[in-house]
Amino acid sequence: MKITVEIKKGEKFWVARIPELGVTTQGETETQAKANLKEALELHLEAMADYAIEHGQLQFTGHKIISKDYA
């Protein structure tokens, strides 16, 4: 899956977004905006997976997540 990441300097803050997923965040610096976007994306995908599981749209195949710490 390819996604677009847009990071632009606004009037006061840097704005970072992924338009395909509707994920947008900001930060006082470009680095902070990128870090905030990573966190927002993780939360968004986690919420999507939870929703899909709750509504029977996602099934497990026996694989396990060993660690989410993949920085």
trRosetta pair geometry for C-beta under 8 A, 3 or more apart (Angstrom, degrees):
i j d omega theta_ij theta_ji phi_ij phi_ji
3 18 5.3 2 168 -156 125 115
3 20 5.3 -130 -133 41 84 134
3 21 6.8 -7 -135 -15 131 110
4 18 6.6 146 76 -146 59 60
4 19 5.7 -11 72 33 118 100
4 20 6.2 122 26 -18 89 104
5 16 7.0 -8 -173 -168 90 93
5 17 7.6 161 -153 82 49 38
5 18 5.9 -26 -97 -89 62 81
5 37 7.0 97 -146 153 109 153
6 15 7.8 -6 114 111 93 88
6 16 7.1 166 88 -150 54 45
6 17 5.1 -13 59 60 99 87
6 18 7.7 169 18 -82 77 32
6 19 6.7 43 2 -28 124 102
7 14 6.3 10 -175 175 92 109
7 15 7.2 173 -148 87 47 47
7 16 4.6 -4 -103 -103 85 84
7 17 8.0 168 -78 19 47 58
7 30 6.2 81 161 -148 132 92
7 33 5.9 129 -141 113 107 131
7 34 6.6 -12 -99 -73 147 83
7 37 7.6 -96 -86 -27 102 154
8 14 7.1 169 87 -156 32 66
8 15 5.4 -14 62 59 83 94
9 14 5.6 -40 -103 -102 55 73
9 15 7.9 146 -119 17 7 77
9 30 7.6 -50 -77 -75 87 97
10 13 5.2 7 53 65 117 61
10 14 6.8 174 11 -103 84 16
10 15 5.0 72 -38 -20 118 109
10 26 7.2 -35 14 -130 137 123
13 26 4.3 52 133 174 138 122
13 27 6.3 154 -170 72 104 24
13 28 6.0 -68 -121 -95 85 38
13 33 7.3 138 164 -79 91 114
14 26 6.3 154 81 -159 51 70
14 27 5.2 -20 60 64 102 78
14 28 7.3 30 14 114 92 9
14 29 6.4 -3 2 138 134 17
14 30 4.9 172 -115 -90 165 51
14 32 7.2 132 49 66 122 86
14 33 3.8 -104 103 -33 113 147
15 24 6.8 -7 -174 -169 97 99
15 25 7.7 166 -153 90 56 36
15 26 5.1 -30 -101 -99 60 91
15 33 6.7 -124 -88 -143 2 136
16 24 7.3 162 89 -153 47 52
16 25 5.5 -16 64 66 92 82
16 26 6.9 162 17 -95 74 34
16 27 7.1 14 -2 7 115 102
16 33 4.1 144 -22 160 116 100
16 34 6.1 162 -97 -81 159 41
16 36 6.6 141 47 75 128 96
16 37 3.9 -86 120 -58 133 131
17 23 6.4 163 -153 94 61 58
17 24 4.1 -7 -105 -105 104 79
17 25 7.4 163 -81 21 60 55
17 37 7.4 -128 -69 -118 19 119
18 21 4.7 11 109 38 113 106
18 22 7.8 -23 87 33 76 21
18 23 4.5 16 46 56 101 104
18 24 7.8 -148 29 -67 56 52
18 37 7.1 126 -26 -168 98 111
18 41 6.4 70 -2 -94 149 109
19 22 7.3 31 -164 -73 34 38
21 41 7.3 79 84 -124 158 82
21 44 6.0 92 157 144 129 150
23 37 7.0 107 132 -152 113 78
23 40 5.1 146 -172 130 111 114
23 41 5.6 91 155 -85 169 66
23 44 5.1 -83 -88 -41 123 161
24 40 7.7 -95 67 150 18 162
25 33 6.7 162 103 -154 90 67
25 36 4.2 -152 138 131 140 112
25 37 5.2 -165 46 -78 119 60
25 39 7.8 85 -81 65 173 91
25 40 4.6 -168 -41 -29 133 150
26 33 5.8 -38 -162 -113 34 97
26 36 6.8 -28 67 89 24 157
27 30 7.3 129 80 -115 117 6
27 31 7.3 -112 122 79 149 46
27 32 3.0 -179 -179 106 134 94
27 33 3.5 -141 29 -58 109 58
27 34 7.5 -65 20 13 150 49
27 35 7.0 88 -85 48 155 88
27 36 5.0 178 -59 1 109 131
28 32 5.5 26 44 51 69 154
29 32 4.5 96 52 7 81 102
29 33 6.9 -141 93 -6 43 86
30 33 5.6 -54 -149 35 32 114
30 34 6.5 34 152 -20 65 104
31 34 5.8 -53 -151 34 31 111
31 35 6.5 28 153 -16 64 106
32 35 5.7 -54 -146 39 33 111
32 36 6.1 34 154 -19 66 108
33 36 5.7 -55 -145 39 29 112
33 37 6.3 33 153 -23 63 105
34 37 5.7 -54 -148 34 30 112
34 38 6.6 34 152 -21 63 102
35 38 5.7 -49 -152 31 33 113
35 39 6.6 29 152 -14 64 105
36 39 5.7 -55 -150 39 34 110
36 40 6.1 34 152 -20 67 108
37 40 5.6 -53 -141 39 32 111
37 41 6.1 36 157 -22 65 105
38 41 5.9 -55 -148 35 27 112
38 42 6.5 29 153 -19 62 105
39 42 5.7 -53 -149 34 32 112
39 43 6.4 28 155 -15 65 107
40 43 5.8 -57 -149 40 31 110
40 44 6.1 34 153 -23 66 109
41 44 5.6 -54 -144 36 30 114
41 45 6.3 25 159 -15 66 107
42 45 6.1 -58 -146 39 26 105
42 46 6.2 28 155 -19 63 110
42 68 7.9 92 -155 -179 127 121
43 46 5.7 -56 -145 38 29 113
43 47 6.3 30 156 -19 64 107
44 47 5.8 -57 -150 36 28 110
44 48 6.4 29 152 -20 64 106
45 48 5.5 -50 -146 35 34 114
45 49 6.3 35 154 -19 65 104
46 49 5.8 -54 -149 36 30 110
46 50 6.4 32 152 -19 64 106
47 50 5.7 -51 -146 36 32 113
47 51 6.3 35 154 -20 64 106
48 51 5.7 -55 -150 36 29 113
48 52 6.3 28 154 -18 64 108
49 52 5.7 -55 -146 38 31 111
49 53 6.3 32 155 -20 66 106
49 58 6.3 -86 -153 72 66 178
50 53 5.8 -56 -147 36 29 110
50 54 6.2 28 156 -18 64 109
51 54 5.8 -58 -147 38 28 111
51 55 6.2 1 162 3 65 114
51 57 7.9 -7 120 44 73 123
52 55 6.3 -72 -142 51 25 95
52 57 4.2 -94 -155 78 78 101
52 58 3.6 68 129 -19 114 117
53 56 7.9 38 -178 -67 27 24
53 57 7.7 -81 -49 52 20 68
53 58 5.0 -55 -71 65 60 112
56 59 7.9 17 -166 -66 58 87
60 63 7.2 -145 -168 44 84 67
65 68 6.5 29 163 -65 127 76
67 70 6.9 138 108 -54 93 80
